[in-house]
Amino acid sequence: GHWASAFPIVEREDISAVTFSLTVRHPLMAKAARPGQFVIVMSHAEGERIPLTIADFDAAAGTITLVIQAVGKSTREMQRLCQVGTSLHGIAGPLGIPTPIEASTRSGAPPTIVCVGGGLGVAPVYPQARAWHDAGARVMGVLGFRNRNLVFWENKFRDVCDELILCTDDGSAGTQGMVTDGLRLALEAHPETSEVIAIGPPVMMRACAEVTRPHGIRTSVSLNPIMVDGTGMCGGCRVRVGGEVKFACVDGPDFDAHLVDFDDLASRLRRYGEEEADAMAQWET
Ligand code: FES
């Protein structure tokens, strides 16, 4: 990755009272970005460095899109200051190991992939769903939100998914239930599923891993939510995976869900300091 300065915000969408998207002009990043990767953003010269998944990228338009939930100090500041016509001070990236997308299963048939997004996790799972769709896979989308007011990108997902299951906690949109319920439905309808990708709050990713574990379906989670500065320096994103110590921002953010030690992760998240808690908070609403 590299640092460069002043990236104009060309579009902003306020998805809810706390969630907003920014589309930023950055032709090099738009060309280089791959699904699963993230950038580190500084909204102004004295701003904190915030790791954010690249939720969309358009090489032809030369733009990338970030989806942000304003609940910590820095993200609330971005919500206030980042308007169309202003610029982001700095963007570093693309960072992180891209998600491997393989066009066919070992038998040669197109794979069936279930992409699960919970809340803010709906944004980072989108480029993965699109890449699988473009590679010829059958893509099932399972999106979960607390209520209908928080639903976003439903139509973008409809464009790249063969089927879409929308779940809300209170049943105000789609079916009432959690994404794990939607995931179970998708797996019942498609026992041939070769891979599940789940992105959202750590508790949700853990629950999805337990749904797929008995079926032995390869499952990947993105540990984006536990990143703090995204640089490999702070140690905030340390995680045990298959008995080894990994750093989400350097070795991930995608990991095999069945190998992630979610117990260790949960106890570490409870011990988080204020800065980490801020970074995490955006995933919990
Ligand atoms: Fe700081 Fe990974 S986020 S080391």
Residues whose N, C-alpha, C, O or C-beta is under 5 A from the ligand:
A	BS01	FES	M227 V228 D229 G230 T231 G232 M233 C234 G235 G236 C237 F247 C249
